[in-house]
Amino acid sequence: MNTLKIDQVFIRNSKMHSKKAIISNIIAIATHLNMEVVAEGVETPEQIELLKSLGCRVMQGYYYGRPMPVHELGEWFIANTAAS
């Protein structure tokens, strides 16, 4: 399956009607073409709710975690899976 990524430029200020319309149409086109959608640059719960409501299931961004050195990844993973 191919994947279509929604650039963070569309996710920023996603409260704007025009950006919501663009995001919605990107997701609709990808769904019609049987493609997975990944939204990048997700930073707030509001963005997550909007994307979920439009049918986007995969997201990445600072909301989920910031870039880190590889030697810190194991510790981060343990801390964040234990809390779930």
C-alpha positions as CSV (number, residue, x, y, z in Angstrom):
1,M,0.0,0.0,0.0
2,N,1.3,3.5,-0.8
3,T,1.3,6.2,1.8
4,L,0.5,9.9,1.3
5,K,2.0,12.3,3.9
6,I,0.2,15.6,4.8
7,D,3.0,18.2,5.2
8,Q,3.1,20.1,8.5
9,V,2.5,23.3,6.6
10,F,-1.1,22.2,6.3
11,I,-1.4,21.0,9.9
12,R,-0.1,24.3,11.3
13,N,-3.1,26.7,11.8
14,S,-5.4,23.9,10.9
15,K,-8.3,25.8,12.6
16,M,-8.4,28.0,9.4
17,H,-11.3,26.9,7.2
18,S,-9.1,26.8,4.1
19,K,-6.6,24.5,5.8
20,K,-9.3,22.2,7.1
21,A,-10.7,22.0,3.5
22,I,-7.3,21.1,2.1
23,I,-6.7,18.5,4.8
24,S,-10.1,17.0,4.3
25,N,-9.7,16.7,0.5
26,I,-6.2,15.2,0.8
27,I,-7.6,12.5,3.1
28,A,-10.6,11.9,0.8
29,I,-8.4,11.5,-2.3
30,A,-6.0,9.2,-0.5
31,T,-8.9,7.1,0.8
32,H,-10.4,6.9,-2.7
33,L,-7.0,5.7,-4.0
34,N,-6.7,3.2,-1.2
35,M,-3.7,4.9,0.2
36,E,-2.6,5.3,3.9
37,V,-2.4,8.9,5.2
38,V,0.3,10.2,7.6
39,A,0.0,13.7,9.0
40,E,3.2,15.3,10.1
41,G,3.8,18.2,12.4
42,V,1.1,17.3,14.9
43,E,1.6,19.3,18.1
44,T,-1.7,19.7,19.9
45,P,-4.7,17.6,21.0
46,E,-6.9,19.8,18.8
47,Q,-5.0,18.9,15.7
48,I,-5.3,15.2,16.7
49,E,-9.1,15.5,17.1
50,L,-9.4,17.3,13.8
51,L,-7.4,14.7,11.9
52,K,-9.2,11.8,13.6
53,S,-12.6,13.3,12.7
54,L,-11.4,13.6,9.1
55,G,-10.3,9.9,9.0
56,C,-6.5,10.2,9.5
57,R,-5.3,7.4,11.7
58,V,-1.5,7.9,11.6
59,M,0.2,11.0,12.9
60,Q,3.7,12.1,13.9
61,G,5.0,15.2,15.5
62,Y,6.2,16.9,18.7
63,Y,3.0,16.0,20.5
64,Y,4.2,12.4,20.5
65,G,7.9,13.0,21.0
66,R,10.8,15.2,20.1
67,P,13.8,14.1,18.2
68,M,16.4,12.5,20.6
69,P,19.7,10.8,20.4
70,V,19.5,7.0,19.8
71,H,21.1,6.2,23.2
72,E,18.0,7.9,24.9
73,L,15.4,5.9,22.9
74,G,15.4,2.8,25.1
75,E,14.8,4.8,28.3
76,W,12.1,6.9,26.6
77,F,10.4,3.8,25.3
78,I,10.4,2.1,28.7
79,A,9.1,5.3,30.5
80,N,6.3,5.8,27.9
81,T,5.1,2.2,27.6
82,A,5.1,1.6,31.3
83,A,2.7,4.5,31.8
84,S,0.2,3.2,29.3
